[in-house]
Amino acid sequence: MRHIAKQADGRWLQEDLTGDGDIPLPCLGGALSLPQIYRGVFG
């Protein structure tokens, strides 16, 4: 999964996540893991 976030200085940060990577959600005060996102999709 590709995570793209705009930084405070206006730059964009792109990160490719695999395995058990987490996507930070600072506006919600937490994070989601890839297994949480895809739970029930494959299988």
C-alpha distance matrix in Angstrom:
0.0 3.8 6.5 9.8 13.1 16.7 18.9 22.5 24.0 22.3 19.9 16.2 13.8 10.5 8.4 5.8 5.2 6.6 9.5 10.8 9.1 10.2 9.4 13.0 14.8 18.1 19.7 19.6 20.6 17.9 14.3 12.0 10.7 7.9 11.2 12.6 10.0 10.3 14.0 16.3 14.0 14.6 18.1
3.8 0.0 3.8 6.5 10.0 13.4 15.7 19.4 20.7 18.8 16.3 12.6 10.4 7.0 5.8 4.5 6.1 8.9 12.3 13.2 10.7 11.1 9.4 12.3 14.0 16.9 18.4 19.1 20.1 17.9 14.6 13.2 12.6 10.7 14.3 15.2 12.6 13.6 17.2 19.6 17.3 18.2 21.8
6.5 3.8 0.0 3.8 6.6 10.3 12.5 16.0 17.6 16.0 13.9 10.3 8.1 5.8 5.2 6.2 7.2 10.7 13.7 13.6 10.4 9.6 6.9 9.1 10.7 13.3 14.8 15.8 16.7 14.9 12.0 11.4 11.7 10.9 14.7 14.9 12.6 14.6 17.9 20.7 18.9 20.2 23.7
9.8 6.5 3.8 0.0 3.8 7.0 9.7 13.3 14.5 12.5 10.5 6.8 5.6 4.5 6.4 8.7 10.6 14.3 17.4 17.3 13.9 12.7 9.6 10.6 11.5 13.3 14.5 16.3 17.4 16.3 14.1 14.2 15.1 14.6 18.4 18.2 15.8 17.9 21.3 23.9 22.0 23.6 27.1
13.1 10.0 6.6 3.8 0.0 3.8 6.3 9.7 11.5 9.8 8.6 5.7 5.3 6.6 8.7 11.7 13.2 16.9 19.7 18.9 15.4 13.4 10.1 9.6 9.9 10.7 11.8 14.2 15.2 14.9 13.4 14.4 16.1 16.5 20.1 19.5 17.4 20.1 23.1 25.9 24.4 26.3 29.7
16.7 13.4 10.3 7.0 3.8 0.0 3.8 6.8 8.2 6.1 5.8 4.4 6.2 8.9 11.7 15.0 16.8 20.5 23.3 22.6 18.9 16.9 13.5 12.4 12.1 11.9 12.5 15.6 16.6 17.0 16.2 17.7 19.6 20.2 23.8 23.0 20.9 23.7 26.7 29.5 28.0 29.9 33.3
18.9 15.7 12.5 9.7 6.3 3.8 0.0 3.8 5.4 5.3 5.3 5.8 6.8 10.4 12.7 16.4 18.0 21.8 24.4 23.4 19.6 17.5 14.5 12.7 12.8 11.7 12.8 16.2 16.3 17.1 16.7 18.8 20.7 21.8 25.4 24.6 23.0 25.9 28.7 31.7 30.5 32.3 35.6
22.5 19.4 16.0 13.3 9.7 6.8 3.8 0.0 3.8 5.5 7.4 9.2 10.6 14.2 16.5 20.1 21.5 25.3 27.7 26.4 22.6 20.2 17.3 14.9 14.4 12.3 13.0 16.6 16.6 18.1 18.6 21.1 23.3 24.8 28.2 27.1 25.7 28.9 31.4 34.5 33.5 35.5 38.7
24.0 20.7 17.6 14.5 11.5 8.2 5.4 3.8 0.0 3.8 5.7 8.9 10.9 14.6 17.3 21.0 23.0 26.7 29.5 28.5 24.7 22.7 19.9 17.9 17.8 16.0 16.8 20.4 20.4 21.7 21.8 24.1 26.0 27.2 30.8 30.0 28.4 31.3 34.1 37.1 35.8 37.6 41.0
22.3 18.8 16.0 12.5 9.8 6.1 5.3 5.5 3.8 0.0 3.8 6.6 9.7 13.1 16.3 19.8 22.0 25.8 28.7 28.1 24.3 22.4 19.3 17.8 17.5 16.3 16.7 20.3 20.9 22.0 21.7 23.6 25.5 26.2 29.8 29.0 27.0 29.8 32.8 35.6 34.0 35.9 39.4
19.9 16.3 13.9 10.5 8.6 5.8 5.3 7.4 5.7 3.8 0.0 3.8 6.6 10.0 13.3 16.8 19.3 23.1 26.2 25.9 22.2 20.8 17.9 17.0 17.4 16.8 17.7 21.0 21.5 21.9 21.1 22.6 24.0 24.4 28.2 27.8 25.8 28.3 31.4 34.3 32.5 34.0 37.6
16.2 12.6 10.3 6.8 5.7 4.4 5.8 9.2 8.9 6.6 3.8 0.0 3.8 6.6 10.1 13.4 16.0 19.7 22.9 22.8 19.1 17.9 15.0 14.7 15.3 15.5 16.6 19.5 20.2 20.1 18.7 19.8 21.0 21.0 24.8 24.6 22.4 24.7 28.0 30.7 28.8 30.3 33.9
13.8 10.4 8.1 5.6 5.3 6.2 6.8 10.6 10.9 9.7 6.6 3.8 0.0 3.8 6.7 10.3 12.7 16.5 19.6 19.5 15.8 14.9 12.4 12.4 13.9 14.4 16.3 18.7 18.9 18.3 16.5 17.5 18.2 18.3 22.1 22.3 20.4 22.6 25.8 28.7 27.0 28.2 31.6
10.5 7.0 5.8 4.5 6.6 8.9 10.4 14.2 14.6 13.1 10.0 6.6 3.8 0.0 3.8 6.9 9.8 13.4 16.8 17.2 13.8 13.5 11.4 12.6 14.4 15.8 17.7 19.6 20.0 18.7 16.3 16.5 16.6 16.0 19.8 20.4 18.3 20.0 23.4 26.1 24.1 25.1 28.6
8.4 5.8 5.2 6.4 8.7 11.7 12.7 16.5 17.3 16.3 13.3 10.1 6.7 3.8 0.0 3.8 6.3 9.9 13.2 13.7 10.3 10.7 9.4 11.3 13.9 15.7 18.1 19.3 19.4 17.4 14.6 14.4 13.9 13.2 16.9 17.9 16.2 17.7 21.0 23.9 22.1 22.7 26.0
5.8 4.5 6.2 8.7 11.7 15.0 16.4 20.1 21.0 19.8 16.8 13.4 10.3 6.9 3.8 0.0 3.8 6.8 10.5 11.8 9.1 10.6 10.1 12.9 15.6 18.0 20.3 21.0 21.2 18.7 15.4 14.3 13.0 11.3 14.9 16.5 14.7 15.5 18.9 21.5 19.5 19.7 23.0
5.2 6.1 7.2 10.6 13.2 16.8 18.0 21.5 23.0 22.0 19.3 16.0 12.7 9.8 6.3 3.8 0.0 3.8 7.0 8.0 5.5 7.6 8.2 11.5 14.4 17.2 19.6 19.6 19.6 16.7 13.1 11.6 9.6 8.0 11.4 13.3 12.1 12.9 15.9 18.8 17.3 17.3 20.4
6.6 8.9 10.7 14.3 16.9 20.5 21.8 25.3 26.7 25.8 23.1 19.7 16.5 13.4 9.9 6.8 3.8 0.0 3.8 6.3 5.8 9.0 10.7 14.2 17.1 20.1 22.5 22.1 21.9 18.6 14.9 12.9 9.9 7.6 10.0 12.8 12.1 11.9 14.5 17.3 15.8 15.1 17.9
9.5 12.3 13.7 17.4 19.7 23.3 24.4 27.7 29.5 28.7 26.2 22.9 19.6 16.8 13.2 10.5 7.0 3.8 0.0 3.8 5.7 9.2 11.9 15.2 18.1 21.1 23.6 22.6 22.2 18.6 15.0 12.7 9.1 7.1 8.1 11.5 11.8 11.2 13.0 15.8 15.1 14.0 16.2
10.8 13.2 13.6 17.3 18.9 22.6 23.4 26.4 28.5 28.1 25.9 22.8 19.5 17.2 13.7 11.8 8.0 6.3 3.8 0.0 3.8 6.6 9.9 12.8 15.7 18.5 21.2 19.8 19.1 15.4 12.0 9.9 6.2 5.7 6.5 9.3 10.5 10.9 12.1 15.4 15.4 15.0 17.0
9.1 10.7 10.4 13.9 15.4 18.9 19.6 22.6 24.7 24.3 22.2 19.1 15.8 13.8 10.3 9.1 5.5 5.8 5.7 3.8 0.0 3.8 6.8 9.7 13.0 15.6 18.4 17.6 16.9 13.5 9.9 8.6 5.8 5.9 8.5 10.3 10.7 12.0 13.9 17.4 17.0 17.1 19.6
10.2 11.1 9.6 12.7 13.4 16.9 17.5 20.2 22.7 22.4 20.8 17.9 14.9 13.5 10.7 10.6 7.6 9.0 9.2 6.6 3.8 0.0 3.8 6.2 9.3 12.0 14.8 13.8 13.1 9.7 6.2 5.5 4.2 6.2 9.0 9.3 9.8 12.2 13.9 17.6 17.5 18.4 20.9
9.4 9.4 6.9 9.6 10.1 13.5 14.5 17.3 19.9 19.3 17.9 15.0 12.4 11.4 9.4 10.1 8.2 10.7 11.9 9.9 6.8 3.8 0.0 3.8 6.4 9.5 11.9 11.5 11.5 8.8 5.4 5.3 6.2 7.6 11.0 10.4 9.7 12.6 14.9 18.4 17.9 19.4 22.2
13.0 12.3 9.1 10.6 9.6 12.4 12.7 14.9 17.9 17.8 17.0 14.7 12.4 12.6 11.3 12.9 11.5 14.2 15.2 12.8 9.7 6.2 3.8 0.0 3.8 6.0 8.9 8.9 8.3 6.2 4.2 6.6 8.7 11.1 14.0 12.8 12.5 15.8 17.6 21.2 21.0 22.8 25.5
14.8 14.0 10.7 11.5 9.9 12.1 12.8 14.4 17.8 17.5 17.4 15.3 13.9 14.4 13.9 15.6 14.4 17.1 18.1 15.7 13.0 9.3 6.4 3.8 0.0 3.8 5.5 5.5 6.2 5.3 5.0 7.4 10.6 12.9 15.5 13.5 12.8 16.5 18.1 21.4 21.4 23.7 26.4
18.1 16.9 13.3 13.3 10.7 11.9 11.7 12.3 16.0 16.3 16.8 15.5 14.4 15.8 15.7 18.0 17.2 20.1 21.1 18.5 15.6 12.0 9.5 6.0 3.8 0.0 3.8 5.3 4.7 6.0 7.5 10.7 13.8 16.4 18.9 16.9 16.6 20.3 21.8 25.1 25.2 27.4 30.1
19.7 18.4 14.8 14.5 11.8 12.5 12.8 13.0 16.8 16.7 17.7 16.6 16.3 17.7 18.1 20.3 19.6 22.5 23.6 21.2 18.4 14.8 11.9 8.9 5.5 3.8 0.0 3.8 5.6 7.9 9.7 12.3 15.8 18.2 20.6 18.0 17.3 21.1 22.5 25.5 25.6 28.2 30.9
19.6 19.1 15.8 16.3 14.2 15.6 16.2 16.6 20.4 20.3 21.0 19.5 18.7 19.6 19.3 21.0 19.6 22.1 22.6 19.8 17.6 13.8 11.5 8.9 5.5 5.3 3.8 0.0 3.8 5.6 8.0 10.3 14.0 16.7 18.5 15.6 15.4 19.2 20.1 23.1 23.6 26.4 28.7
20.6 20.1 16.7 17.4 15.2 16.6 16.3 16.6 20.4 20.9 21.5 20.2 18.9 20.0 19.4 21.2 19.6 21.9 22.2 19.1 16.9 13.1 11.5 8.3 6.2 4.7 5.6 3.8 0.0 3.8 7.3 10.6 13.9 17.1 18.7 16.2 16.7 20.5 21.1 24.4 25.2 27.6 29.8
17.9 17.9 14.9 16.3 14.9 17.0 17.1 18.1 21.7 22.0 21.9 20.1 18.3 18.7 17.4 18.7 16.7 18.6 18.6 15.4 13.5 9.7 8.8 6.2 5.3 6.0 7.9 5.6 3.8 0.0 3.8 7.1 10.2 13.6 15.1 12.8 13.7 17.3 17.9 21.4 22.2 24.3 26.5
14.3 14.6 12.0 14.1 13.4 16.2 16.7 18.6 21.8 21.7 21.1 18.7 16.5 16.3 14.6 15.4 13.1 14.9 15.0 12.0 9.9 6.2 5.4 4.2 5.0 7.5 9.7 8.0 7.3 3.8 0.0 3.8 6.7 9.9 11.8 9.9 10.6 14.1 15.1 18.7 19.2 21.1 23.4
12.0 13.2 11.4 14.2 14.4 17.7 18.8 21.1 24.1 23.6 22.6 19.8 17.5 16.5 14.4 14.3 11.6 12.9 12.7 9.9 8.6 5.5 5.3 6.6 7.4 10.7 12.3 10.3 10.6 7.1 3.8 0.0 3.8 6.6 8.3 6.3 6.9 10.3 11.4 15.0 15.5 17.3 19.7
10.7 12.6 11.7 15.1 16.1 19.6 20.7 23.3 26.0 25.5 24.0 21.0 18.2 16.6 13.9 13.0 9.6 9.9 9.1 6.2 5.8 4.2 6.2 8.7 10.6 13.8 15.8 14.0 13.9 10.2 6.7 3.8 0.0 3.8 5.4 5.2 6.5 8.9 10.0 13.8 14.1 15.3 17.5
7.9 10.7 10.9 14.6 16.5 20.2 21.8 24.8 27.2 26.2 24.4 21.0 18.3 16.0 13.2 11.3 8.0 7.6 7.1 5.7 5.9 6.2 7.6 11.1 12.9 16.4 18.2 16.7 17.1 13.6 9.9 6.6 3.8 0.0 3.8 5.4 5.1 6.2 8.3 11.8 11.4 12.2 14.8
11.2 14.3 14.7 18.4 20.1 23.8 25.4 28.2 30.8 29.8 28.2 24.8 22.1 19.8 16.9 14.9 11.4 10.0 8.1 6.5 8.5 9.0 11.0 14.0 15.5 18.9 20.6 18.5 18.7 15.1 11.8 8.3 5.4 3.8 0.0 3.8 5.5 5.3 5.7 9.2 9.8 10.3 12.2
12.6 15.2 14.9 18.2 19.5 23.0 24.6 27.1 30.0 29.0 27.8 24.6 22.3 20.4 17.9 16.5 13.3 12.8 11.5 9.3 10.3 9.3 10.4 12.8 13.5 16.9 18.0 15.6 16.2 12.8 9.9 6.3 5.2 5.4 3.8 0.0 3.8 5.6 5.3 9.0 10.2 11.9 13.7
10.0 12.6 12.6 15.8 17.4 20.9 23.0 25.7 28.4 27.0 25.8 22.4 20.4 18.3 16.2 14.7 12.1 12.1 11.8 10.5 10.7 9.8 9.7 12.5 12.8 16.6 17.3 15.4 16.7 13.7 10.6 6.9 6.5 5.1 5.5 3.8 0.0 3.8 5.8 8.9 8.7 11.0 13.6
10.3 13.6 14.6 17.9 20.1 23.7 25.9 28.9 31.3 29.8 28.3 24.7 22.6 20.0 17.7 15.5 12.9 11.9 11.2 10.9 12.0 12.2 12.6 15.8 16.5 20.3 21.1 19.2 20.5 17.3 14.1 10.3 8.9 6.2 5.3 5.6 3.8 0.0 3.8 6.2 5.3 7.2 10.0
14.0 17.2 17.9 21.3 23.1 26.7 28.7 31.4 34.1 32.8 31.4 28.0 25.8 23.4 21.0 18.9 15.9 14.5 13.0 12.1 13.9 13.9 14.9 17.6 18.1 21.8 22.5 20.1 21.1 17.9 15.1 11.4 10.0 8.3 5.7 5.3 5.8 3.8 0.0 3.8 5.6 7.3 8.7
16.3 19.6 20.7 23.9 25.9 29.5 31.7 34.5 37.1 35.6 34.3 30.7 28.7 26.1 23.9 21.5 18.8 17.3 15.8 15.4 17.4 17.6 18.4 21.2 21.4 25.1 25.5 23.1 24.4 21.4 18.7 15.0 13.8 11.8 9.2 9.0 8.9 6.2 3.8 0.0 3.8 5.7 6.3
14.0 17.3 18.9 22.0 24.4 28.0 30.5 33.5 35.8 34.0 32.5 28.8 27.0 24.1 22.1 19.5 17.3 15.8 15.1 15.4 17.0 17.5 17.9 21.0 21.4 25.2 25.6 23.6 25.2 22.2 19.2 15.5 14.1 11.4 9.8 10.2 8.7 5.3 5.6 3.8 0.0 3.8 6.3
14.6 18.2 20.2 23.6 26.3 29.9 32.3 35.5 37.6 35.9 34.0 30.3 28.2 25.1 22.7 19.7 17.3 15.1 14.0 15.0 17.1 18.4 19.4 22.8 23.7 27.4 28.2 26.4 27.6 24.3 21.1 17.3 15.3 12.2 10.3 11.9 11.0 7.2 7.3 5.7 3.8 0.0 3.7
18.1 21.8 23.7 27.1 29.7 33.3 35.6 38.7 41.0 39.4 37.6 33.9 31.6 28.6 26.0 23.0 20.4 17.9 16.2 17.0 19.6 20.9 22.2 25.5 26.4 30.1 30.9 28.7 29.8 26.5 23.4 19.7 17.5 14.8 12.2 13.7 13.6 10.0 8.7 6.3 6.3 3.7 0.0
